[in-house]
Amino acid sequence: MAKLGQIMKQLRGQRNRTQQELDGLDQAIAAFGKLVGTNGRGRPRGRRRLSVAARRKIARAQKARWARLRQAKAAKA
């Protein structure tokens, strides 16, 4: 019976250590959550919006990239 009591004591100690590790992990997760864009209430931040001019500039740049790619592909063929 004494061994059973000792085993229970060890298991409780292990449980307490594991609980402390879980608490530490919860704190780390909360800290990283704040870094990746939550506002503390668990909801993500509002979405950023591009202006019409910025979208147009990006679209033109992408079209130019595709045109260069098509030219390079045609030159190889």
mmCIF file of the N, C-alpha and C atoms, coordinates in Angstrom:
data_MODEL
# 
_entry.id   MODEL 
# 
loop_
_atom_site.group_PDB 
_atom_site.id 
_atom_site.type_symbol 
_atom_site.label_atom_id 
_atom_site.label_alt_id 
_atom_site.label_comp_id 
_atom_site.label_asym_id 
_atom_site.label_entity_id 
_atom_site.label_seq_id 
_atom_site.pdbx_PDB_ins_code 
_atom_site.Cartn_x 
_atom_site.Cartn_y 
_atom_site.Cartn_z 
_atom_site.occupancy 
_atom_site.B_iso_or_equiv 
_atom_site.pdbx_formal_charge 
_atom_site.auth_seq_id 
_atom_site.auth_comp_id 
_atom_site.auth_asym_id 
_atom_site.auth_atom_id 
_atom_site.pdbx_PDB_model_num 
ATOM 1   N N  . MET A 1 1  ? 0.814   -1.188 0.000   1.00 0.00 ? 1  MET A N  1 
ATOM 2   C CA . MET A 1 1  ? 0.000   0.000  0.000   1.00 0.00 ? 1  MET A CA 1 
ATOM 3   C C  . MET A 1 1  ? 0.865   1.263  0.000   1.00 0.00 ? 1  MET A C  1 
ATOM 4   N N  . ALA A 1 2  ? 2.012   1.198  0.636   1.00 0.00 ? 2  ALA A N  1 
ATOM 5   C CA . ALA A 1 2  ? 2.887   2.364  0.694   1.00 0.00 ? 2  ALA A CA 1 
ATOM 6   C C  . ALA A 1 2  ? 3.368   2.731  -0.708  1.00 0.00 ? 2  ALA A C  1 
ATOM 7   N N  . LYS A 1 3  ? 3.607   1.698  -1.522  1.00 0.00 ? 3  LYS A N  1 
ATOM 8   C CA . LYS A 1 3  ? 4.063   1.972  -2.883  1.00 0.00 ? 3  LYS A CA 1 
ATOM 9   C C  . LYS A 1 3  ? 2.976   2.653  -3.699  1.00 0.00 ? 3  LYS A C  1 
ATOM 10  N N  . LEU A 1 4  ? 1.733   2.268  -3.477  1.00 0.00 ? 4  LEU A N  1 
ATOM 11  C CA . LEU A 1 4  ? 0.626   2.894  -4.189  1.00 0.00 ? 4  LEU A CA 1 
ATOM 12  C C  . LEU A 1 4  ? 0.532   4.380  -3.839  1.00 0.00 ? 4  LEU A C  1 
ATOM 13  N N  . GLY A 1 5  ? 0.726   4.707  -2.578  1.00 0.00 ? 5  GLY A N  1 
ATOM 14  C CA . GLY A 1 5  ? 0.720   6.106  -2.147  1.00 0.00 ? 5  GLY A CA 1 
ATOM 15  C C  . GLY A 1 5  ? 1.855   6.889  -2.780  1.00 0.00 ? 5  GLY A C  1 
ATOM 16  N N  . GLN A 1 6  ? 3.010   6.238  -2.871  1.00 0.00 ? 6  GLN A N  1 
ATOM 17  C CA . GLN A 1 6  ? 4.173   6.890  -3.480  1.00 0.00 ? 6  GLN A CA 1 
ATOM 18  C C  . GLN A 1 6  ? 3.927   7.122  -4.979  1.00 0.00 ? 6  GLN A C  1 
ATOM 19  N N  . ILE A 1 7  ? 3.325   6.136  -5.633  1.00 0.00 ? 7  ILE A N  1 
ATOM 20  C CA . ILE A 1 7  ? 3.011   6.281  -7.055  1.00 0.00 ? 7  ILE A CA 1 
ATOM 21  C C  . ILE A 1 7  ? 2.032   7.431  -7.265  1.00 0.00 ? 7  ILE A C  1 
ATOM 22  N N  . MET A 1 8  ? 1.015   7.507  -6.413  1.00 0.00 ? 8  MET A N  1 
ATOM 23  C CA . MET A 1 8  ? 0.035   8.599  -6.513  1.00 0.00 ? 8  MET A CA 1 
ATOM 24  C C  . MET A 1 8  ? 0.712   9.952  -6.324  1.00 0.00 ? 8  MET A C  1 
ATOM 25  N N  . LYS A 1 9  ? 1.639   10.021 -5.391  1.00 0.00 ? 9  LYS A N  1 
ATOM 26  C CA . LYS A 1 9  ? 2.356   11.277 -5.131  1.00 0.00 ? 9  LYS A CA 1 
ATOM 27  C C  . LYS A 1 9  ? 3.175   11.681 -6.361  1.00 0.00 ? 9  LYS A C  1 
ATOM 28  N N  . GLN A 1 10 ? 3.843   10.704 -6.986  1.00 0.00 ? 10 GLN A N  1 
ATOM 29  C CA . GLN A 1 10 ? 4.628   10.986 -8.184  1.00 0.00 ? 10 GLN A CA 1 
ATOM 30  C C  . GLN A 1 10 ? 3.730   11.439 -9.334  1.00 0.00 ? 10 GLN A C  1 
ATOM 31  N N  . LEU A 1 11 ? 2.599   10.768 -9.478  1.00 0.00 ? 11 LEU A N  1 
ATOM 32  C CA . LEU A 1 11 ? 1.672   11.146 -10.544 1.00 0.00 ? 11 LEU A CA 1 
ATOM 33  C C  . LEU A 1 11 ? 1.130   12.554 -10.347 1.00 0.00 ? 11 LEU A C  1 
ATOM 34  N N  . ARG A 1 12 ? 0.819   12.911 -9.128  1.00 0.00 ? 12 ARG A N  1 
ATOM 35  C CA . ARG A 1 12 ? 0.341   14.275 -8.851  1.00 0.00 ? 12 ARG A CA 1 
ATOM 36  C C  . ARG A 1 12 ? 1.425   15.308 -9.145  1.00 0.00 ? 12 ARG A C  1 
ATOM 37  N N  . GLY A 1 13 ? 2.659   14.977 -8.767  1.00 0.00 ? 13 GLY A N  1 
ATOM 38  C CA . GLY A 1 13 ? 3.772   15.881 -9.060  1.00 0.00 ? 13 GLY A CA 1 
ATOM 39  C C  . GLY A 1 13 ? 3.961   16.062 -10.558 1.00 0.00 ? 13 GLY A C  1 
ATOM 40  N N  . GLN A 1 14 ? 3.881   14.952 -11.284 1.00 0.00 ? 14 GLN A N  1 
ATOM 41  C CA . GLN A 1 14 ? 4.012   15.023 -12.742 1.00 0.00 ? 14 GLN A CA 1 
ATOM 42  C C  . GLN A 1 14 ? 2.867   15.829 -13.344 1.00 0.00 ? 14 GLN A C  1 
ATOM 43  N N  . ARG A 1 15 ? 1.669   15.647 -12.815 1.00 0.00 ? 15 ARG A N  1 
ATOM 44  C CA . ARG A 1 15 ? 0.504   16.400 -13.289 1.00 0.00 ? 15 ARG A CA 1 
ATOM 45  C C  . ARG A 1 15 ? 0.701   17.891 -13.063 1.00 0.00 ? 15 ARG A C  1 
ATOM 46  N N  . ASN A 1 16 ? 1.223   18.261 -11.895 1.00 0.00 ? 16 ASN A N  1 
ATOM 47  C CA . ASN A 1 16 ? 1.454   19.678 -11.588 1.00 0.00 ? 16 ASN A CA 1 
ATOM 48  C C  . ASN A 1 16 ? 2.501   20.279 -12.524 1.00 0.00 ? 16 ASN A C  1 
ATOM 49  N N  . ARG A 1 17 ? 3.577   19.528 -12.781 1.00 0.00 ? 17 ARG A N  1 
ATOM 50  C CA . ARG A 1 17 ? 4.612   20.025 -13.700 1.00 0.00 ? 17 ARG A CA 1 
ATOM 51  C C  . ARG A 1 17 ? 4.048   20.190 -15.111 1.00 0.00 ? 17 ARG A C  1 
ATOM 52  N N  . THR A 1 18 ? 3.258   19.225 -15.531 1.00 0.00 ? 18 THR A N  1 
ATOM 53  C CA . THR A 1 18 ? 2.650   19.302 -16.855 1.00 0.00 ? 18 THR A CA 1 
ATOM 54  C C  . THR A 1 18 ? 1.696   20.486 -16.947 1.00 0.00 ? 18 THR A C  1 
ATOM 55  N N  . GLN A 1 19 ? 0.944   20.725 -15.885 1.00 0.00 ? 19 GLN A N  1 
ATOM 56  C CA . GLN A 1 19 ? 0.019   21.862 -15.870 1.00 0.00 ? 19 GLN A CA 1 
ATOM 57  C C  . GLN A 1 19 ? 0.779   23.181 -15.969 1.00 0.00 ? 19 GLN A C  1 
ATOM 58  N N  . GLN A 1 20 ? 1.925   23.268 -15.288 1.00 0.00 ? 20 GLN A N  1 
ATOM 59  C CA . GLN A 1 20 ? 2.744   24.475 -15.369 1.00 0.00 ? 20 GLN A CA 1 
ATOM 60  C C  . GLN A 1 20 ? 3.271   24.674 -16.795 1.00 0.00 ? 20 GLN A C  1 
ATOM 61  N N  . GLU A 1 21 ? 3.676   23.579 -17.434 1.00 0.00 ? 21 GLU A N  1 
ATOM 62  C CA . GLU A 1 21 ? 4.143   23.681 -18.817 1.00 0.00 ? 21 GLU A CA 1 
ATOM 63  C C  . GLU A 1 21 ? 3.013   24.143 -19.736 1.00 0.00 ? 21 GLU A C  1 
ATOM 64  N N  . LEU A 1 22 ? 1.814   23.604 -19.523 1.00 0.00 ? 22 LEU A N  1 
ATOM 65  C CA . LEU A 1 22 ? 0.668   24.026 -20.324 1.00 0.00 ? 22 LEU A CA 1 
ATOM 66  C C  . LEU A 1 22 ? 0.353   25.502 -20.116 1.00 0.00 ? 22 LEU A C  1 
ATOM 67  N N  . ASP A 1 23 ? 0.448   25.964 -18.887 1.00 0.00 ? 23 ASP A N  1 
ATOM 68  C CA . ASP A 1 23 ? 0.216   27.383 -18.613 1.00 0.00 ? 23 ASP A CA 1 
ATOM 69  C C  . ASP A 1 23 ? 1.235   28.244 -19.358 1.00 0.00 ? 23 ASP A C  1 
ATOM 70  N N  . GLY A 1 24 ? 2.498   27.796 -19.355 1.00 0.00 ? 24 GLY A N  1 
ATOM 71  C CA . GLY A 1 24 ? 3.534   28.520 -20.085 1.00 0.00 ? 24 GLY A CA 1 
ATOM 72  C C  . GLY A 1 24 ? 3.263   28.543 -21.580 1.00 0.00 ? 24 GLY A C  1 
ATOM 73  N N  . LEU A 1 25 ? 2.814   27.405 -22.116 1.00 0.00 ? 25 LEU A N  1 
ATOM 74  C CA . LEU A 1 25 ? 2.480   27.350 -23.539 1.00 0.00 ? 25 LEU A CA 1 
ATOM 75  C C  . LEU A 1 25 ? 1.308   28.263 -23.868 1.00 0.00 ? 25 LEU A C  1 
ATOM 76  N N  . ASP A 1 26 ? 0.317   28.307 -22.990 1.00 0.00 ? 26 ASP A N  1 
ATOM 77  C CA . ASP A 1 26 ? -0.820  29.207 -23.208 1.00 0.00 ? 26 ASP A CA 1 
ATOM 78  C C  . ASP A 1 26 ? -0.368  30.661 -23.254 1.00 0.00 ? 26 ASP A C  1 
ATOM 79  N N  . GLN A 1 27 ? 0.560   31.018 -22.370 1.00 0.00 ? 27 GLN A N  1 
ATOM 80  C CA . GLN A 1 27 ? 1.074   32.387 -22.368 1.00 0.00 ? 27 GLN A CA 1 
ATOM 81  C C  . GLN A 1 27 ? 1.842   32.682 -23.654 1.00 0.00 ? 27 GLN A C  1 
ATOM 82  N N  . ALA A 1 28 ? 2.639   31.706 -24.105 1.00 0.00 ? 28 ALA A N  1 
ATOM 83  C CA . ALA A 1 28 ? 3.399   31.898 -25.343 1.00 0.00 ? 28 ALA A CA 1 
ATOM 84  C C  . ALA A 1 28 ? 2.459   32.039 -26.537 1.00 0.00 ? 28 ALA A C  1 
ATOM 85  N N  . ILE A 1 29 ? 1.423   31.219 -26.576 1.00 0.00 ? 29 ILE A N  1 
ATOM 86  C CA . ILE A 1 29 ? 0.451   31.299 -27.670 1.00 0.00 ? 29 ILE A CA 1 
ATOM 87  C C  . ILE A 1 29 ? -0.244  32.652 -27.665 1.00 0.00 ? 29 ILE A C  1 
ATOM 88  N N  . ALA A 1 30 ? -0.591  33.134 -26.484 1.00 0.00 ? 30 ALA A N  1 
ATOM 89  C CA . ALA A 1 30 ? -1.244  34.440 -26.388 1.00 0.00 ? 30 ALA A CA 1 
ATOM 90  C C  . ALA A 1 30 ? -0.312  35.548 -26.879 1.00 0.00 ? 30 ALA A C  1 
ATOM 91  N N  . ALA A 1 31 ? 0.977   35.454 -26.514 1.00 0.00 ? 31 ALA A N  1 
ATOM 92  C CA . ALA A 1 31 ? 1.941   36.468 -26.943 1.00 0.00 ? 31 ALA A CA 1 
ATOM 93  C C  . ALA A 1 31 ? 2.104   36.447 -28.460 1.00 0.00 ? 31 ALA A C  1 
ATOM 94  N N  . PHE A 1 32 ? 2.227   35.267 -29.053 1.00 0.00 ? 32 PHE A N  1 
ATOM 95  C CA . PHE A 1 32 ? 2.363   35.175 -30.502 1.00 0.00 ? 32 PHE A CA 1 
ATOM 96  C C  . PHE A 1 32 ? 1.087   35.613 -31.199 1.00 0.00 ? 32 PHE A C  1 
ATOM 97  N N  . GLY A 1 33 ? -0.042  35.336 -30.589 1.00 0.00 ? 33 GLY A N  1 
ATOM 98  C CA . GLY A 1 33 ? -1.311  35.759 -31.172 1.00 0.00 ? 33 GLY A CA 1 
ATOM 99  C C  . GLY A 1 33 ? -1.391  37.263 -31.302 1.00 0.00 ? 33 GLY A C  1 
ATOM 100 N N  . LYS A 1 34 ? -0.827  37.970 -30.348 1.00 0.00 ? 34 LYS A N  1 
ATOM 101 C CA . LYS A 1 34 ? -0.825  39.433 -30.417 1.00 0.00 ? 34 LYS A CA 1 
ATOM 102 C C  . LYS A 1 34 ? 0.076   39.930 -31.537 1.00 0.00 ? 34 LYS A C  1 
ATOM 103 N N  . LEU A 1 35 ? 1.131   39.167 -31.836 1.00 0.00 ? 35 LEU A N  1 
ATOM 104 C CA . LEU A 1 35 ? 2.063   39.581 -32.876 1.00 0.00 ? 35 LEU A CA 1 
ATOM 105 C C  . LEU A 1 35 ? 1.525   39.349 -34.280 1.00 0.00 ? 35 LEU A C  1 
ATOM 106 N N  . VAL A 1 36 ? 0.650   38.372 -34.438 1.00 0.00 ? 36 VAL A N  1 
ATOM 107 C CA . VAL A 1 36 ? 0.205   38.026 -35.786 1.00 0.00 ? 36 VAL A CA 1 
ATOM 108 C C  . VAL A 1 36 ? -1.094  38.695 -36.184 1.00 0.00 ? 36 VAL A C  1 
ATOM 109 N N  . GLY A 1 37 ? -1.557  39.651 -35.434 1.00 0.00 ? 37 GLY A N  1 
ATOM 110 C CA . GLY A 1 37 ? -2.641  40.466 -35.935 1.00 0.00 ? 37 GLY A CA 1 
ATOM 111 C C  . GLY A 1 37 ? -3.968  40.378 -35.222 1.00 0.00 ? 37 GLY A C  1 
ATOM 112 N N  . THR A 1 38 ? -3.998  39.919 -34.020 1.00 0.00 ? 38 THR A N  1 
ATOM 113 C CA . THR A 1 38 ? -5.254  40.012 -33.295 1.00 0.00 ? 38 THR A CA 1 
ATOM 114 C C  . THR A 1 38 ? -5.195  41.247 -32.422 1.00 0.00 ? 38 THR A C  1 
ATOM 115 N N  . ASN A 1 39 ? -6.339  41.789 -32.115 1.00 0.00 ? 39 ASN A N  1 
ATOM 116 C CA . ASN A 1 39 ? -6.371  43.038 -31.366 1.00 0.00 ? 39 ASN A CA 1 
ATOM 117 C C  . ASN A 1 39 ? -6.622  42.826 -29.876 1.00 0.00 ? 39 ASN A C  1 
ATOM 118 N N  . GLY A 1 40 ? -6.382  41.643 -29.361 1.00 0.00 ? 40 GLY A N  1 
ATOM 119 C CA . GLY A 1 40 ? -6.558  41.385 -27.944 1.00 0.00 ? 40 GLY A CA 1 
ATOM 120 C C  . GLY A 1 40 ? -7.929  40.844 -27.607 1.00 0.00 ? 40 GLY A C  1 
ATOM 121 N N  . ARG A 1 41 ? -8.872  41.001 -28.501 1.00 0.00 ? 41 ARG A N  1 
ATOM 122 C CA . ARG A 1 41 ? -10.213 40.478 -28.271 1.00 0.00 ? 41 ARG A CA 1 
ATOM 123 C C  . ARG A 1 41 ? -10.419 39.165 -29.007 1.00 0.00 ? 41 ARG A C  1 
ATOM 124 N N  . GLY A 1 42 ? -9.376  38.695 -29.669 1.00 0.00 ? 42 GLY A N  1 
ATOM 125 C CA . GLY A 1 42 ? -9.478  37.449 -30.391 1.00 0.00 ? 42 GLY A CA 1 
ATOM 126 C C  . GLY A 1 42 ? -9.980  37.602 -31.811 1.00 0.00 ? 42 GLY A C  1 
ATOM 127 N N  . ARG A 1 43 ? -10.256 38.826 -32.218 1.00 0.00 ? 43 ARG A N  1 
ATOM 128 C CA . ARG A 1 43 ? -10.721 39.050 -33.583 1.00 0.00 ? 43 ARG A CA 1 
ATOM 129 C C  . ARG A 1 43 ? -9.584  39.621 -34.414 1.00 0.00 ? 43 ARG A C  1 
ATOM 130 N N  . PRO A 1 44 ? -9.464  39.238 -35.670 1.00 0.00 ? 44 PRO A N  1 
ATOM 131 C CA . PRO A 1 44 ? -8.404  39.797 -36.506 1.00 0.00 ? 44 PRO A CA 1 
ATOM 132 C C  . PRO A 1 44 ? -8.646  41.273 -36.796 1.00 0.00 ? 44 PRO A C  1 
ATOM 133 N N  . ARG A 1 45 ? -7.581  41.942 -37.102 1.00 0.00 ? 45 ARG A N  1 
ATOM 134 C CA . ARG A 1 45 ? -7.681  43.365 -37.439 1.00 0.00 ? 45 ARG A CA 1 
ATOM 135 C C  . ARG A 1 45 ? -8.485  43.549 -38.713 1.00 0.00 ? 45 ARG A C  1 
ATOM 136 N N  . GLY A 1 46 ? -8.872  44.787 -38.938 1.00 0.00 ? 46 GLY A N  1 
ATOM 137 C CA . GLY A 1 46 ? -9.579  45.102 -40.177 1.00 0.00 ? 46 GLY A CA 1 
ATOM 138 C C  . GLY A 1 46 ? -8.678  44.900 -41.376 1.00 0.00 ? 46 GLY A C  1 
ATOM 139 N N  . ARG A 1 47 ? -9.274  44.666 -42.506 1.00 0.00 ? 47 ARG A N  1 
ATOM 140 C CA . ARG A 1 47 ? -8.522  44.397 -43.718 1.00 0.00 ? 47 ARG A CA 1 
ATOM 141 C C  . ARG A 1 47 ? -8.021  45.697 -44.332 1.00 0.00 ? 47 ARG A C  1 
ATOM 142 N N  . ARG A 1 48 ? -6.770  45.687 -44.771 1.00 0.00 ? 48 ARG A N  1 
ATOM 143 C CA . ARG A 1 48 ? -6.213  46.875 -45.414 1.00 0.00 ? 48 ARG A CA 1 
ATOM 144 C C  . ARG A 1 48 ? -6.772  46.995 -46.819 1.00 0.00 ? 48 ARG A C  1 
ATOM 145 N N  . ARG A 1 49 ? -6.987  48.206 -47.237 1.00 0.00 ? 49 ARG A N  1 
ATOM 146 C CA . ARG A 1 49 ? -7.534  48.435 -48.572 1.00 0.00 ? 49 ARG A CA 1 
ATOM 147 C C  . ARG A 1 49 ? -6.542  49.241 -49.397 1.00 0.00 ? 49 ARG A C  1 
ATOM 148 N N  . LEU A 1 50 ? -6.418  48.852 -50.651 1.00 0.00 ? 50 LEU A N  1 
ATOM 149 C CA . LEU A 1 50 ? -5.562  49.589 -51.575 1.00 0.00 ? 50 LEU A CA 1 
ATOM 150 C C  . LEU A 1 50 ? -6.392  50.632 -52.301 1.00 0.00 ? 50 LEU A C  1 
ATOM 151 N N  . SER A 1 51 ? -5.748  51.734 -52.609 1.00 0.00 ? 51 SER A N  1 
ATOM 152 C CA . SER A 1 51 ? -6.441  52.751 -53.396 1.00 0.00 ? 51 SER A CA 1 
ATOM 153 C C  . SER A 1 51 ? -6.575  52.260 -54.836 1.00 0.00 ? 51 SER A C  1 
ATOM 154 N N  . VAL A 1 52 ? -7.440  52.903 -55.577 1.00 0.00 ? 52 VAL A N  1 
ATOM 155 C CA . VAL A 1 52 ? -7.639  52.545 -56.983 1.00 0.00 ? 52 VAL A CA 1 
ATOM 156 C C  . VAL A 1 52 ? -6.334  52.731 -57.750 1.00 0.00 ? 52 VAL A C  1 
ATOM 157 N N  . ALA A 1 53 ? -5.632  53.807 -57.458 1.00 0.00 ? 53 ALA A N  1 
ATOM 158 C CA . ALA A 1 53 ? -4.373  54.078 -58.154 1.00 0.00 ? 53 ALA A CA 1 
ATOM 159 C C  . ALA A 1 53 ? -3.338  52.992 -57.851 1.00 0.00 ? 53 ALA A C  1 
ATOM 160 N N  . ALA A 1 54 ? -3.282  52.553 -56.618 1.00 0.00 ? 54 ALA A N  1 
ATOM 161 C CA . ALA A 1 54 ? -2.326  51.507 -56.250 1.00 0.00 ? 54 ALA A CA 1 
ATOM 162 C C  . ALA A 1 54 ? -2.661  50.190 -56.944 1.00 0.00 ? 54 ALA A C  1 
ATOM 163 N N  . ARG A 1 55 ? -3.947  49.847 -56.990 1.00 0.00 ? 55 ARG A N  1 
ATOM 164 C CA . ARG A 1 55 ? -4.349  48.620 -57.697 1.00 0.00 ? 55 ARG A CA 1 
ATOM 165 C C  . ARG A 1 55 ? -4.017  48.705 -59.178 1.00 0.00 ? 55 ARG A C  1 
ATOM 166 N N  . ARG A 1 56 ? -4.241  49.869 -59.766 1.00 0.00 ? 56 ARG A N  1 
ATOM 167 C CA . ARG A 1 56 ? -3.935  50.070 -61.186 1.00 0.00 ? 56 ARG A CA 1 
ATOM 168 C C  . ARG A 1 56 ? -2.430  49.912 -61.425 1.00 0.00 ? 56 ARG A C  1 
ATOM 169 N N  . LYS A 1 57 ? -1.627  50.475 -60.544 1.00 0.00 ? 57 LYS A N  1 
ATOM 170 C CA . LYS A 1 57 ? -0.175  50.381 -60.673 1.00 0.00 ? 57 LYS A CA 1 
ATOM 171 C C  . LYS A 1 57 ? 0.286   48.922 -60.580 1.00 0.00 ? 57 LYS A C  1 
ATOM 172 N N  . ILE A 1 58 ? -0.275  48.183 -59.645 1.00 0.00 ? 58 ILE A N  1 
ATOM 173 C CA . ILE A 1 58 ? 0.071   46.768 -59.486 1.00 0.00 ? 58 ILE A CA 1 
ATOM 174 C C  . ILE A 1 58 ? -0.359  45.979 -60.719 1.00 0.00 ? 58 ILE A C  1 
ATOM 175 N N  . ALA A 1 59 ? -1.556  46.261 -61.228 1.00 0.00 ? 59 ALA A N  1 
ATOM 176 C CA . ALA A 1 59 ? -2.059  45.553 -62.410 1.00 0.00 ? 59 ALA A CA 1 
ATOM 177 C C  . ALA A 1 59 ? -1.165  45.811 -63.617 1.00 0.00 ? 59 ALA A C  1 
ATOM 178 N N  . ARG A 1 60 ? -0.762  47.049 -63.805 1.00 0.00 ? 60 ARG A N  1 
ATOM 179 C CA . ARG A 1 60 ? 0.114   47.375 -64.940 1.00 0.00 ? 60 ARG A CA 1 
ATOM 180 C C  . ARG A 1 60 ? 1.462   46.672 -64.805 1.00 0.00 ? 60 ARG A C  1 
ATOM 181 N N  . ALA A 1 61 ? 2.005   46.656 -63.608 1.00 0.00 ? 61 ALA A N  1 
ATOM 182 C CA . ALA A 1 61 ? 3.290   45.985 -63.389 1.00 0.00 ? 61 ALA A CA 1 
ATOM 183 C C  . ALA A 1 61 ? 3.166   44.490 -63.667 1.00 0.00 ? 61 ALA A C  1 
ATOM 184 N N  . GLN A 1 62 ? 2.078   43.880 -63.240 1.00 0.00 ? 62 GLN A N  1 
ATOM 185 C CA . GLN A 1 62 ? 1.883   42.448 -63.475 1.00 0.00 ? 62 GLN A CA 1 
ATOM 186 C C  . GLN A 1 62 ? 1.707   42.154 -64.962 1.00 0.00 ? 62 GLN A C  1 
ATOM 187 N N  . LYS A 1 63 ? 0.967   43.004 -65.663 1.00 0.00 ? 63 LYS A N  1 
ATOM 188 C CA . LYS A 1 63 ? 0.803   42.819 -67.110 1.00 0.00 ? 63 LYS A CA 1 
ATOM 189 C C  . LYS A 1 63 ? 2.147   42.931 -67.823 1.00 0.00 ? 63 LYS A C  1 
ATOM 190 N N  . ALA A 1 64 ? 2.994   43.852 -67.359 1.00 0.00 ? 64 ALA A N  1 
ATOM 191 C CA . ALA A 1 64 ? 4.322   43.991 -67.953 1.00 0.00 ? 64 ALA A CA 1 
ATOM 192 C C  . ALA A 1 64 ? 5.154   42.736 -67.692 1.00 0.00 ? 64 ALA A C  1 
ATOM 193 N N  . ARG A 1 65 ? 5.046   42.163 -66.503 1.00 0.00 ? 65 ARG A N  1 
ATOM 194 C CA . ARG A 1 65 ? 5.773   40.926 -66.197 1.00 0.00 ? 65 ARG A CA 1 
ATOM 195 C C  . ARG A 1 65 ? 5.325   39.794 -67.119 1.00 0.00 ? 65 ARG A C  1 
ATOM 196 N N  . TRP A 1 66 ? 4.020   39.655 -67.286 1.00 0.00 ? 66 TRP A N  1 
ATOM 197 C CA . TRP A 1 66 ? 3.500   38.599 -68.154 1.00 0.00 ? 66 TRP A CA 1 
ATOM 198 C C  . TRP A 1 66 ? 3.927   38.831 -69.599 1.00 0.00 ? 66 TRP A C  1 
ATOM 199 N N  . ALA A 1 67 ? 3.952   40.071 -70.043 1.00 0.00 ? 67 ALA A N  1 
ATOM 200 C CA . ALA A 1 67 ? 4.375   40.371 -71.413 1.00 0.00 ? 67 ALA A CA 1 
ATOM 201 C C  . ALA A 1 67 ? 5.839   39.979 -71.608 1.00 0.00 ? 67 ALA A C  1 
ATOM 202 N N  . ARG A 1 68 ? 6.691   40.294 -70.645 1.00 0.00 ? 68 ARG A N  1 
ATOM 203 C CA . ARG A 1 68 ? 8.103   39.905 -70.735 1.00 0.00 ? 68 ARG A CA 1 
ATOM 204 C C  . ARG A 1 68 ? 8.236   38.383 -70.773 1.00 0.00 ? 68 ARG A C  1 
ATOM 205 N N  . LEU A 1 69 ? 7.446   37.703 -69.975 1.00 0.00 ? 69 LEU A N  1 
ATOM 206 C CA . LEU A 1 69 ? 7.484   36.244 -69.946 1.00 0.00 ? 69 LEU A CA 1 
ATOM 207 C C  . LEU A 1 69 ? 7.063   35.661 -71.297 1.00 0.00 ? 69 LEU A C  1 
ATOM 208 N N  . ARG A 1 70 ? 5.998   36.217 -71.879 1.00 0.00 ? 70 ARG A N  1 
ATOM 209 C CA . ARG A 1 70 ? 5.542   35.737 -73.188 1.00 0.00 ? 70 ARG A CA 1 
ATOM 210 C C  . ARG A 1 70 ? 6.599   36.001 -74.259 1.00 0.00 ? 70 ARG A C  1 
ATOM 211 N N  . GLN A 1 71 ? 7.261   37.155 -74.190 1.00 0.00 ? 71 GLN A N  1 
ATOM 212 C CA . GLN A 1 71 ? 8.312   37.470 -75.156 1.00 0.00 ? 71 GLN A CA 1 
ATOM 213 C C  . GLN A 1 71 ? 9.470   36.486 -75.028 1.00 0.00 ? 71 GLN A C  1 
ATOM 214 N N  . ALA A 1 72 ? 9.866   36.208 -73.809 1.00 0.00 ? 72 ALA A N  1 
ATOM 215 C CA . ALA A 1 72 ? 10.973  35.278 -73.590 1.00 0.00 ? 72 ALA A CA 1 
ATOM 216 C C  . ALA A 1 72 ? 10.604  33.878 -74.072 1.00 0.00 ? 72 ALA A C  1 
ATOM 217 N N  . LYS A 1 73 ? 9.378   33.487 -73.852 1.00 0.00 ? 73 LYS A N  1 
ATOM 218 C CA . LYS A 1 73 ? 8.904   32.171 -74.287 1.00 0.00 ? 73 LYS A CA 1 
ATOM 219 C C  . LYS A 1 73 ? 8.870   32.096 -75.815 1.00 0.00 ? 73 LYS A C  1 
ATOM 220 N N  . ALA A 1 74 ? 8.423   33.172 -76.465 1.00 0.00 ? 74 ALA A N  1 
ATOM 221 C CA . ALA A 1 74 ? 8.364   33.208 -77.928 1.00 0.00 ? 74 ALA A CA 1 
ATOM 222 C C  . ALA A 1 74 ? 9.769   33.204 -78.524 1.00 0.00 ? 74 ALA A C  1 
ATOM 223 N N  . ALA A 1 75 ? 10.714  33.859 -77.879 1.00 0.00 ? 75 ALA A N  1 
ATOM 224 C CA . ALA A 1 75 ? 12.084  33.917 -78.381 1.00 0.00 ? 75 ALA A CA 1 
ATOM 225 C C  . ALA A 1 75 ? 12.749  32.542 -78.312 1.00 0.00 ? 75 ALA A C  1 
ATOM 226 N N  . LYS A 1 76 ? 12.419  31.755 -77.316 1.00 0.00 ? 76 LYS A N  1 
ATOM 227 C CA . LYS A 1 76 ? 12.986  30.409 -77.181 1.00 0.00 ? 76 LYS A CA 1 
ATOM 228 C C  . LYS A 1 76 ? 12.414  29.464 -78.227 1.00 0.00 ? 76 LYS A C  1 
ATOM 229 N N  . ALA A 1 77 ? 11.162  29.681 -78.607 1.00 0.00 ? 77 ALA A N  1 
ATOM 230 C CA . ALA A 1 77 ? 10.494  28.755 -79.545 1.00 0.00 ? 77 ALA A CA 1 
ATOM 231 C C  . ALA A 1 77 ? 10.857  29.036 -80.955 1.00 0.00 ? 77 ALA A C  1 
# 
